Amino acid sequence: MQANVGDVDRTVRFTLGLFIILIGVYLRSYWGLVGVILIATATIKWCPLYIPFRISSGRQSR
């Protein structure tokens, strides 16, 4: 599994993930779990949704 999430993308995912979790806790909604997914993909530097679209925000090594 090759990393396909870059540094800026990771920062945005992590920040947005924390925000969504806090909103989910505040509203007592399960939608906060979406934030957990964003933080997980930021942590492992890999997003499975990028594969079918051939997207990569990380550095490409040649």
Number of C-alpha atoms within 10 A of each C-alpha: 8 9 14 21 23 16 13 12 17 22 15 14 22 21 15 16 23 18 14 19 21 14 15 17 14 10 11 10 11 10 14 20 15 16 21 17 15 21 22 17 19 23 14 13 19 20 19 10 9 13 11 7 8 8 12 17 15 17 11 9 4 3
